[in-house]
Amino acid sequence: MPDSTTLSTSLRINGTALTCADIVRVARNGVPVHVDDDALKRAGRAYEIARDSGAKRAVYGRTTGVGANRHAVVAADSADQHGLRLLRSHAGGSGEPLPDDVVRAGLLVRLNQLAAAGSGVHPRLLRALETALREDALPSVHARGAIGTGDLTTLAEIALTLAGERPWAGRSLDPVPISPGDALAFISSNAVTLAESVLAWHDLRRLLRASHVITALSYRALGGSPEAFSEVVHAARPHHGSLYCAAEMRRILGLGTDAPAGRRLQDPFGLRAFPQVHGPALDAADALERVLAIDVNAAAENPLIDIDAEQIHHHGQFSTAYLALALDGLRAALHHAAELSAARLSDLVEPDLTGLSPFLAAGPAGSSGIMILEYVAHDALGRLRHAAAPVTLGTAVISRGLEDHASFSTQAVRTTTSAVAAYRTVLACELIGAVRALRLSGEDLPAAPVGSAFAAAAERLPHVEEDHPLSGEIEAAEALIGDFSEF
């Protein structure tokens, strides 16, 4: 058992209270976990009900085959091996190994779902997941093999690793017995897809927060008008995301009622419509968080063991349409936000808008300055545009026609992860342009967060006026963006 010090600093797992922030802390910061004793007792009771029910009636995956084999009855004398056969047959993933942080997050989500006591697995599997997280013993699992109806291949590989039939990626644990009936109960989950979705959501939320700061720097470089962020303007059309975005811009820029007028009667859309375009991305990220908060605490296994009524229910809770659609909507909104960032970069290289030289060049006539950044930004924007295409418009008919719908949430989160990386590059290009324009103009920034952000960027980004390769600066800007989420 963990000692008292460990318990006081660890994350308590009870199946009902896990947050997205908790998952990130465990996956990337190594916060230890401890399964609540009451949750273990409830899981034990679910195991007993599932075991006893299987002796009285047909229970999908326990006394029968799975998929189109649902009516095939498992012979009593082979029940002990049925679970292992099921795991071995389903552990057929392919592709690259999942990153360590995704595996940690997946183990945690699955542990928390099992602690919700609806699966009927033996409690020792909860202890095994707890130990794996505490010891940072990670299974090596493949990325491909799920279509949004359960991470069957990935979870089967994890289960076989716990059972001692597959190699660990690093540190290893003693094998854990797989009880009859544990197999389907363990793999009947979308835990790994949810885990990757949480990490993508976290990274994107940081970028969306940082976008306010980068846009504020561009606003100062372009001499923007404060009217676009007016509280009166946004109260007249009070969408939550745009209200928040406009308020953040006023805060970061230090705009009060006496804010100086901009250089123009109306700014380009990149500034003027920023709250209206960025707001939907903020709202979409919030919507995704709400879906994730439900699903990571859900007893969604099929069949569901109801320990209060001592009943077993067969159902379709394996479907992840909510998650897939939330991810699709988020990527579409993100693409619009990224388009505005690329538009602001184009504004920053335009002399009519900045009063500076074309492409912010500072060398002899014909110098290119940061001209190439537009190419880099639109390359990334093109990748993001491709990733923004909805994955939920297709489906799959498998298992001899019995399973005739799939959400493809796993593919949705992979393209979301790709979109996040592309958005980071677009923002980095805008950041370099805004900082360079402010340096060349000698703009006197106010004692507000925008001034602190410029100072931080000026310290991290080199100031080289003559034409030079910008690759290193793009990498530095991408690394810096995460810090901007805290301003």
Residue pairs with C-beta under 8 A, 6 or more apart in sequence:
2 10
2 32
2 34
2 134
6 32
6 34
7 34
9 31
9 32
10 31
10 32
10 33
10 34
11 22
11 25
11 26
11 31
11 32
11 33
11 34
12 33
12 34
12 36
13 33
13 34
13 35
13 36
13 39
13 108
13 111
13 112
13 115
13 130
14 35
14 36
14 38
14 39
14 112
14 115
15 36
15 39
15 42
15 112
15 113
15 114
15 115
15 116
15 117
15 297
15 299
16 116
16 297
17 297
18 108
18 109
18 112
18 296
18 297
19 293
20 198
20 201
20 202
20 289
20 292
20 293
20 296
21 202
22 31
22 108
23 105
23 108
23 109
23 195
23 198
23 199
23 296
24 105
24 198
24 199
24 202
25 31
26 33
26 104
26 105
26 108
26 133
27 101
27 102
27 104
27 105
27 108
27 195
27 198
27 199
28 101
28 104
28 199
30 136
32 133
32 134
33 108
33 111
33 130
33 133
33 134
34 130
35 111
35 115
35 126
35 127
35 130
36 115
39 115
39 116
39 117
39 126
40 115
40 123
40 126
40 127
42 115
42 117
42 307
43 114
43 115
43 117
43 119
43 121
43 123
43 126
44 123
45 117
45 307
46 117
46 118
46 119
46 120
46 121
46 305
46 307
47 120
47 121
47 122
47 123
47 179
49 120
49 305
49 307
49 310
49 312
50 59
50 62
50 120
50 181
50 185
50 305
50 312
51 120
51 179
51 180
51 181
53 59
53 312
54 62
54 63
54 180
54 181
57 63
57 312
58 64
58 73
59 181
59 303
59 312
60 66
60 70
60 184
60 302
60 303
60 314
61 86
61 181
61 183
61 184
61 185
61 188
61 302
61 303
62 74
62 120
62 180
62 181
62 184
62 185
63 73
63 74
63 79
64 70
64 71
64 72
64 73
64 74
65 71
65 72
65 74
66 86
66 184
67 398
67 399
67 400
67 402
67 403
68 399
68 400
68 401
68 402
70 402
74 82
79 180
80 180
82 180
82 183
83 178
83 179
83 180
83 181
83 182
83 183
83 184
84 163
84 165
84 178
84 183
86 156
86 183
86 184
87 156
87 159
87 160
87 163
87 165
87 178
87 183
87 187
88 156
88 160
88 165
90 152
90 153
90 156
90 187
91 153
91 156
91 157
91 159
91 160
91 166
92 145
92 153
92 156
93 141
93 142
93 143
93 144
93 145
93 153
93 154
93 157
94 142
94 143
94 144
94 145
95 142
95 143
95 144
95 145
96 142
96 143
97 140
97 141
97 142
97 143
97 169
98 106
98 141
98 142
98 143
98 154
98 192
98 196
100 138
100 169
101 199
102 192
102 195
102 196
102 199
103 138
103 139
103 141
103 169
103 192
104 133
104 136
104 138
105 195
105 196
105 198
105 199
106 151
106 154
106 158
106 191
106 192
106 194
106 195
106 196
107 129
107 132
107 133
107 138
107 158
108 129
108 133
108 195
109 191
109 192
109 194
109 195
109 198
109 296
110 129
110 155
110 158
110 186
110 189
110 191
110 192
111 126
111 129
111 130
111 133
112 296
112 297
113 119
113 189
113 191
113 296
113 297
113 298
113 299
113 300
113 301
114 121
114 125
114 126
114 129
114 186
115 126
116 297
116 298
116 299
117 299
117 305
117 307
118 299
118 300
118 301
118 304
118 305
118 306
119 185
119 186
119 188
119 299
119 301
119 305
120 181
120 185
120 301
120 305
121 179
121 181
121 182
121 185
121 186
122 177
122 179
122 182
124 176
124 177
125 159
125 162
125 176
125 182
125 186
128 162
128 173
128 176
129 162
131 137
131 173
132 138
132 139
132 162
132 173
135 171
135 173
136 170
136 171
137 168
137 170
137 171
137 172
137 173
138 168
138 169
138 170
138 171
139 157
139 158
139 161
139 162
139 166
139 168
139 169
140 157
140 161
140 166
140 167
140 168
140 169
141 154
141 157
141 158
141 161
141 192
142 153
142 154
142 157
143 154
143 414
144 153
145 151
145 152
145 153
145 154
146 152
146 153
146 154
146 190
146 192
146 193
146 410
147 396
147 406
147 407
147 408
147 410
147 411
148 190
148 193
148 319
148 320
148 321
148 323
148 324
148 406
148 407
148 408
148 409
148 410
148 411
148 412
149 318
149 319
149 320
149 403
149 405
149 406
149 407
150 187
150 188
150 189
150 190
150 318
151 187
151 189
151 190
151 191
151 192
151 193
151 410
152 187
154 192
155 186
155 187
155 189
155 191
155 192
156 183
156 187
157 166
159 178
159 182
159 183
159 186
159 187
160 166
161 167
161 168
162 173
162 175
162 176
162 178
163 175
163 176
163 177
163 178
164 174
164 175
164 176
185 301
188 300
188 301
188 302
188 318
189 300
189 301
189 318
190 295
190 300
190 318
190 320
190 323
190 409
190 410
191 296
193 320
193 323
193 409
193 410
193 413
194 292
194 295
194 296
194 323
196 413
196 414
196 417
197 288
197 292
197 323
197 327
197 409
197 413
197 416
198 292
198 296
199 417
200 413
200 416
200 417
200 420
201 285
201 288
201 289
201 292
203 420
204 285
204 330
204 334
204 416
204 420
204 423
205 285
205 485
206 481
206 482
206 485
207 420
207 423
207 424
207 427
207 481
207 482
207 485
208 278
208 281
208 282
208 285
208 337
209 484
209 485
210 427
210 481
210 482
210 483
210 484
210 485
211 278
211 337
211 341
211 427
212 245
212 248
212 249
212 252
212 278
213 252
213 449
213 450
213 453
213 484
213 487
214 341
214 427
214 430
214 431
214 434
214 481
214 484
215 249
215 270
215 271
215 274
215 278
215 341
215 344
215 430
216 249
216 252
216 253
216 449
216 450
216 453
217 431
217 434
217 435
217 438
217 450
217 453
217 454
217 457
218 224
218 270
218 271
218 344
218 347
218 348
218 430
218 433
218 434
218 437
219 249
219 253
219 271
219 450
220 253
220 434
220 438
220 443
220 445
220 450
220 454
221 348
221 354
221 433
221 434
221 437
221 438
221 441
221 443
222 263
222 267
222 268
222 271
222 344
222 347
222 348
222 353
222 354
222 437
223 262
223 263
223 264
224 262
224 263
224 267
224 271
225 261
225 262
225 263
225 264
225 265
225 266
225 267
225 271
225 272
226 250
226 253
226 255
226 259
226 260
226 261
226 262
227 233
227 262
228 246
228 267
228 271
228 272
228 273
228 274
228 275
229 246
229 249
229 250
229 253
229 255
229 275
230 246
231 246
231 247
231 250
233 246
234 242
234 243
234 246
234 247
234 275
235 243
239 276
239 279
239 280
239 283
240 279
240 282
240 283
240 286
241 275
241 278
241 279
241 280
241 281
241 282
241 283
241 286
242 275
242 276
242 278
242 279
242 280
243 275
243 279
244 279
244 282
245 274
245 275
245 278
245 279
245 282
246 275
249 255
249 274
249 275
251 448
251 449
252 448
252 449
252 450
252 453
252 487
253 259
253 446
253 448
253 450
254 446
254 447
254 448
254 449
254 450
266 272
268 343
268 344
268 347
268 353
269 277
269 340
269 343
270 340
270 341
270 343
270 344
270 346
270 347
271 344
271 347
273 340
274 340
277 336
277 337
277 339
277 340
278 337
278 340
280 333
280 336
281 330
281 333
281 334
281 336
281 337
283 333
284 326
284 329
284 330
284 332
284 333
284 334
285 330
287 326
287 329
287 330
288 323
288 326
288 327
288 330
291 322
291 323
291 326
292 323
294 322
295 320
295 322
295 323
298 317
300 317
300 318
301 317
302 314
302 315
302 316
302 317
302 318
303 312
303 313
303 314
303 315
304 312
304 313
304 315
304 317
305 312
306 312
306 313
319 405
319 407
320 407
320 409
321 392
321 407
321 409
323 407
323 409
323 412
323 413
324 391
324 392
324 407
324 408
324 409
324 412
325 392
325 407
327 391
327 409
327 412
327 413
327 415
327 416
328 390
328 391
328 392
328 412
330 416
331 384
331 387
331 388
331 412
331 415
331 416
331 419
332 388
332 390
334 384
334 388
334 419
334 420
334 423
335 381
335 384
335 385
335 388
335 419
337 423
338 380
338 381
338 384
338 422
338 423
338 426
338 427
339 381
341 377
341 423
341 426
341 427
341 429
341 430
342 374
342 377
342 378
342 381
342 426
342 429
342 430
344 430
344 433
344 434
345 373
345 374
345 377
345 426
345 429
345 430
345 433
346 374
347 353
347 354
348 354
348 360
348 430
348 433
348 434
348 436
348 437
349 358
349 359
349 360
349 369
349 370
349 371
349 374
349 433
350 358
351 357
351 358
354 360
354 437
354 441
355 441
356 437
356 440
356 441
357 369
357 440
358 369
359 367
359 368
359 369
359 370
359 371
360 369
360 370
360 433
360 436
360 437
360 440
361 367
361 368
361 369
361 370
361 371
361 467
362 369
362 440
362 465
362 466
363 369
363 465
363 466
363 467
367 466
367 467
368 467
369 436
369 467
370 432
370 433
370 436
370 470
372 470
373 429
373 432
373 433
373 470
373 474
374 429
376 425
376 429
376 470
376 474
377 425
377 426
377 429
377 430
379 425
380 422
380 423
380 425
380 426
380 429
381 422
381 426
383 418
383 419
383 422
384 419
384 422
384 423
384 426
387 415
387 416
387 418
387 419
387 422
388 415
388 419
389 415
391 408
391 411
391 412
391 415
392 407
392 408
392 412
394 408
395 404
395 405
395 406
395 408
396 403
396 405
396 406
396 408
397 403
397 404
398 404
398 406
424 478
424 481
425 474
425 478
427 477
427 481
428 474
428 477
428 478
428 481
429 474
429 477
431 457
431 461
431 477
431 480
431 481
432 461
432 470
432 473
432 474
432 477
435 454
435 457
435 458
435 461
438 445
438 454
439 458
439 463
440 465
445 451
445 454
449 487
452 487
453 484
453 487
456 480
456 483
456 484
457 477
457 480
460 476
460 479
460 480
461 473
461 476
461 477
461 480
462 472
462 473
462 476
